[in-house]
Amino acid sequence: MKIVGYELFPVAPRWLFLRLDTDEGVSGWGEPIVEGRAATTARAVEEAMEYLVGQDATRIEDHWQVLTKGGFYRGGPVINSAVAGIDQALWDIAGRALGVPVHRLLGGAVRERARVYGWVRGGEPAELADSAQAQVEKGLTAVKMTPSELLAPLDTPAAIQRVVDRVSAVRDAVGPDVDVALDCHGRFSTAMSRRVLPLLEPLRPLFVEEPVLPEHTRDLGAVVAATTIPIATGERLYSRWDFRPAFEAGIAVAQPDVSHAGGISETRRIAAMAETHDALLAPHCPLGPIALAACLQVDFAVPNFLIQEQSLGIGYGDDSGLLGYLVDTAPFTFVDGGIARPTGPGLGIEVDEAEVRRAAERGHDWRTPLWRHADGSLASW
């Protein structure tokens, strides 16, 4: 079964879809994207296709090795995200050709439901509380929020209190039976994390994500030592080699993104690596339906899975086409705070190609927001 062609579809709100075609009429879908760099990622996919077209579609691991290691320059978000989308599509083809879900090809399911969390939105504590309650009313048992907006590297006592107040409002709104995860988004310096996280311990967060920027991964050990809150990271780490210092620092939760960290193949390996460090897997996925479907296939095959991110309600999700790009939305139905094991072939979803083509005609030009501190210097978004 040879690869004979492909198409790329930039679709709103900020995604890029890939369809990979074979000479036996079996096609697979993937989602290769660096948010804010869709055109750059698309060009990287096109370069990879110079090698891939004409190759045997079933040699997934060999293609992964060639595409990630066959060039003199390796790694990084663009190359690994291009490979990730291709890898997803190849696994989709393999599952569809055999008539089984991808998790069957990864060793079979180890659970029947994957727990998911919903995003909490808002600026003021009251808004956050209302948003959290709305997510719980959907049947979710876990939510995630950003505890701060723009934050200085060493901010004021008032700014620190605002962080505590925001998290307290959500905890009070959902009660003790719902988990609350925090995403610092790299906005905290190492010093601020060490200063603030102990103050949040009484609120019992599920985990704190990206308490430092990825370039300071080596400093995570100091943050881990400063708090009892489990530390999570990984959305801006793109391979198992990138994750090595994070595991050595003692993170509790690994968050590779299946559209950035080399696809299903590498995410599965990162999960196994996490298991050897007594760490759990919570894949990052504020993306589209193909990426979420790929995440779920991994989630059902790995023993150390914790919880899955999904973009419904995040601001580029249900009101921006996550479900609109599917023929049938049933695979993403929430049941008891989770998603039931997918049983369809491949990634377990059917992409509405007609809708994707219509959306691709419009395309998108999404860019990462630019934030600045009060003094005019660049701030982390």
C-alpha positions in Angstrom: 0.0 0.0 0.0 1.9 3.0 -1.3 1.4 6.7 -0.5 0.3 8.5 -3.7 -0.7 12.0 -2.6 -1.7 14.4 0.1 -3.6 17.6 0.7 -3.3 20.3 3.4 -6.2 22.3 4.7 -5.7 25.4 6.9 -9.0 25.8 8.7 -10.4 28.1 11.4 -9.8 28.9 14.1 -6.0 28.1 13.9 -5.5 24.6 12.7 -4.0 22.7 9.8 -5.4 19.3 8.6 -3.6 16.8 6.4 -5.2 14.0 4.3 -2.8 11.3 3.2 -3.9 9.1 0.2 -2.8 5.6 -0.8 -3.0 3.6 -4.0 -5.5 1.2 -2.4 -8.1 4.0 -1.7 -7.4 4.2 2.0 -6.9 7.7 3.3 -5.8 8.9 6.7 -6.0 12.2 8.5 -3.5 14.1 10.7 -3.2 17.5 12.3 0.3 19.0 11.8 0.3 22.5 13.3 2.3 25.0 15.2 -0.3 27.5 16.4 0.5 30.8 14.8 2.9 29.2 12.2 0.4 27.2 10.1 2.0 28.2 6.7 5.5 27.4 8.0 4.4 24.0 9.3 2.6 23.3 6.0 5.8 23.9 4.1 7.7 21.5 6.4 5.0 18.9 5.6 5.5 19.5 1.9 9.2 19.0 2.2 8.6 15.7 4.0 6.3 14.6 1.3 9.2 14.8 -1.2 10.4 11.7 0.5 7.2 10.1 1.6 5.1 10.0 -1.7 5.7 6.6 -3.3 6.7 4.9 0.0 5.0 2.0 1.7 2.3 3.5 4.0 2.6 0.6 6.5 6.3 1.3 7.4 5.3 3.9 10.1 8.4 3.5 12.3 10.9 3.6 9.5 9.2 6.8 8.1 9.3 8.4 11.6 13.1 7.6 11.8 13.8 9.0 8.4 11.7 12.2 8.9 13.1 13.0 12.3 16.7 11.9 11.9 17.4 11.8 8.2 18.3 15.5 8.0 21.4 17.0 9.5 19.3 19.5 11.6 16.9 17.8 13.9 14.1 18.5 16.3 12.2 21.7 17.2 8.5 22.6 17.0 8.1 22.9 13.2 9.8 19.7 12.1 8.4 17.6 14.9 4.9 19.0 14.4 5.1 18.3 10.7 6.1 14.7 11.5 3.4 14.5 14.1 0.6 15.1 11.6 2.1 12.7 9.1 2.5 10.1 11.8 -1.2 10.5 12.9 -2.3 10.0 9.3 -0.2 6.9 8.8 -1.6 5.3 12.0 -5.1 6.3 10.7 -4.4 4.5 7.4 -3.1 1.4 9.2 -6.1 1.1 11.4 -8.6 1.7 8.6 -6.8 -0.8 6.4 -7.2 -3.4 9.1 -10.6 -2.3 10.3 -9.5 -1.7 13.9 -8.9 1.4 16.1 -5.3 2.5 16.5 -5.2 1.6 20.2 -5.6 -2.1 19.1 -2.4 -1.7 17.2 -0.7 -0.2 20.2 -1.3 -3.3 22.3 -5.0 -3.0 23.0 -7.1 -1.0 25.4 -6.3 -0.8 29.1 -9.4 1.2 30.1 -12.9 1.8 28.9 -13.2 5.5 29.6 -10.7 8.4 29.4 -11.3 11.2 31.8 -11.3 14.7 30.3 -11.2 18.2 31.7 -12.8 21.5 30.5 -11.3 25.0 30.4 -12.5 27.7 32.8 -12.6 31.2 31.3 -12.8 34.7 32.7 -10.8 37.4 34.4 -12.5 38.1 37.7 -13.1 35.5 40.4 -16.9 35.6 39.9 -16.5 35.0 36.2 -14.2 32.1 36.8 -16.5 30.6 39.3 -19.5 30.8 36.9 -17.5 29.2 34.1 -16.3 26.4 36.3 -19.8 25.6 37.4 -20.9 25.5 33.8 -18.3 22.9 33.0 -19.3 20.8 35.9 -23.0 21.0 34.8 -21.8 19.4 31.5 -20.9 16.4 33.5 -17.1 17.0 33.8 -15.3 16.1 37.0 -12.2 18.3 36.4 -11.5 21.8 35.1 -8.4 23.8 34.3 -7.7 27.5 34.6 -4.9 30.0 34.3 -4.3 31.5 37.8 -3.0 34.8 36.4 -3.0 37.0 33.4 0.1 39.1 32.7 2.5 38.6 35.6 5.9 40.3 36.3 8.9 38.1 37.0 8.8 39.3 40.6 5.3 40.7 41.1 3.7 42.5 44.0 1.9 41.1 47.1 -1.4 42.3 45.5 -0.7 40.4 42.3 0.0 37.3 44.3 -3.2 37.7 46.3 -5.1 38.0 43.0 -3.8 34.6 42.0 -4.9 33.0 45.3 -8.3 34.7 45.0 -8.9 33.4 41.5 -8.1 29.8 42.4 -10.1 30.0 45.6 -13.1 31.2 43.7 -13.1 28.2 41.4 -12.4 25.8 44.3 -15.3 27.2 46.2 -17.6 27.0 43.2 -16.9 23.3 42.3 -16.4 21.9 45.8 -14.0 19.2 46.9 -15.2 16.5 44.6 -14.1 18.2 41.4 -10.4 18.5 40.4 -9.0 21.9 39.6 -5.8 22.0 37.5 -3.7 25.2 37.0 -1.9 26.3 33.9 0.8 28.9 34.5 1.5 29.1 30.8 5.1 29.9 31.5 4.1 33.3 32.9 5.7 32.6 36.3 9.5 32.9 36.8 11.1 30.2 38.8 11.3 32.6 41.8 7.6 33.5 41.5 6.6 29.8 41.3 8.5 29.0 44.4 6.9 32.0 46.1 3.3 31.5 45.0 2.7 27.7 44.7 3.0 27.0 48.4 0.2 29.5 49.0 -2.1 27.4 46.7 -1.5 24.1 48.4 -4.5 24.3 50.7 -6.7 24.5 47.6 -5.4 21.0 46.5 -4.8 21.6 42.7 -4.7 18.4 40.6 -1.4 19.8 39.1 0.3 23.0 38.2 1.3 23.2 34.5 4.3 25.0 33.0 5.3 26.8 36.2 8.4 27.9 34.3 9.2 28.4 30.7 10.5 25.4 28.7 13.9 27.0 28.4 14.2 26.8 32.2 13.3 23.1 32.4 16.5 22.4 34.3 15.1 24.6 37.1 12.0 22.6 37.5 13.7 20.6 40.3 13.7 23.7 42.5 10.0 24.2 41.9 9.2 20.6 42.6 11.1 20.9 45.9 9.3 24.0 46.9 5.7 22.6 46.8 3.6 19.5 47.4 1.5 20.3 44.3 2.2 17.9 41.5 4.2 19.6 38.7 3.2 19.1 35.1 4.9 20.2 31.8 5.5 19.2 28.3 3.4 21.1 25.7 6.6 22.8 24.4 8.8 19.8 24.6 9.0 18.0 21.3 10.7 14.6 21.9 11.6 12.1 24.6 15.1 13.8 24.7 13.4 17.1 25.5 11.5 15.4 28.3 14.6 13.8 29.9 15.6 16.7 32.1 11.9 17.3 33.1 11.6 13.7 34.3 15.0 14.0 36.1 13.7 17.1 37.8 10.8 15.1 39.3 7.7 16.2 37.4 4.6 14.3 38.2 2.7 14.7 35.0 4.0 14.7 31.4 2.0 16.7 28.8 3.3 15.9 25.3 1.2 17.3 22.5 0.4 14.6 19.9 0.5 17.3 17.2 3.9 18.7 18.3 5.9 15.8 19.9 6.3 13.5 16.9 2.8 12.2 16.8 1.3 9.0 18.2 4.6 7.1 17.8 6.7 9.5 20.0 3.9 10.3 22.5 3.6 6.6 23.2 7.3 6.4 23.9 7.2 9.5 26.1 4.4 7.8 28.1 6.6 4.7 28.6 9.4 7.0 29.6 7.1 8.7 32.1 6.1 5.4 33.6 9.8 4.6 34.5 9.9 7.9 36.4 6.6 7.2 38.2 5.0 10.1 36.2 1.5 10.2 34.6 0.4 11.2 31.1 -2.0 14.1 30.4 -1.6 14.9 26.7 -1.8 18.6 25.8 -4.5 19.3 23.2 -6.1 22.7 22.7 -6.5 21.8 19.1 -8.9 20.3 16.6 -10.8 17.0 16.3 -8.1 15.0 14.6 -5.5 15.8 17.3 -8.0 15.0 20.0 -8.8 11.7 18.3 -5.1 10.8 18.1 -4.6 11.7 21.8 -7.5 9.4 22.8 -6.0 6.4 20.9 -2.8 6.8 23.0 -4.8 7.4 26.2 -6.6 4.1 25.9 -3.4 2.2 25.3 -1.1 3.4 28.1 -1.3 2.3 31.7 -0.2 5.6 33.3 -2.8 7.9 31.7 -4.2 10.6 34.0 -6.5 13.0 32.1 -7.1 14.4 28.6 -7.3 18.1 27.6 -9.9 19.0 25.0 -10.8 22.4 23.5 -14.6 22.5 23.8 -15.2 25.8 25.5 -11.6 26.9 25.4 -12.4 29.7 23.0 -11.3 27.9 19.8 -13.4 24.8 20.3 -17.2 24.2 20.2 -17.9 27.7 18.9 -15.2 27.5 16.3 -15.6 24.2 14.5 -14.2 21.4 16.7 -17.4 19.4 16.2 -18.3 21.0 13.0 -15.5 19.2 11.1 -16.9 15.8 12.0 -19.6 13.7 10.3 -20.6 12.2 13.6 -19.8 13.9 17.0 -20.7 10.8 19.0 -17.1 9.8 19.6 -16.6 12.9 21.7 -19.6 12.5 23.9 -18.9 13.1 27.6 -20.0 10.2 29.8 -19.4 10.4 33.6 -16.7 13.0 33.1 -14.9 11.1 30.3 -15.0 9.8 26.8 -15.9 6.2 26.0 -13.3 4.0 24.3 -13.5 4.7 20.5 -14.4 1.6 18.5 -14.2 2.9 14.9 -11.3 2.1 12.6 -8.1 4.2 12.6 -8.4 7.3 14.7 -12.1 6.5 15.3 -13.6 9.6 13.7 -15.0 10.5 10.3 -13.9 13.9 9.0 -16.5 15.9 7.1 -14.3 16.6 4.1 -16.8 18.8 2.4 -16.9 21.1 5.4 -13.1 21.0 5.7 -12.8 22.1 2.1 -15.2 24.9 2.6 -13.3 26.1 5.7 -10.0 25.8 3.9 -11.1 28.2 1.2 -11.4 30.9 3.9 -8.3 29.7 5.8 -7.1 31.6 8.8 -4.2 34.0 9.9 -4.2 33.3 13.6 -1.1 34.6 15.5 0.0 34.3 19.1 -1.1 37.4 21.1 1.6 39.9 21.8 1.7 41.0 25.5 3.8 43.7 27.1 4.6 44.7 30.7 3.7 48.1 32.1 7.2 49.3 31.2 6.8 48.3 27.6 9.0 45.1 27.7 7.8 41.9 26.2 5.7 39.6 28.4 4.9 35.9 28.1 1.5 35.1 26.8 
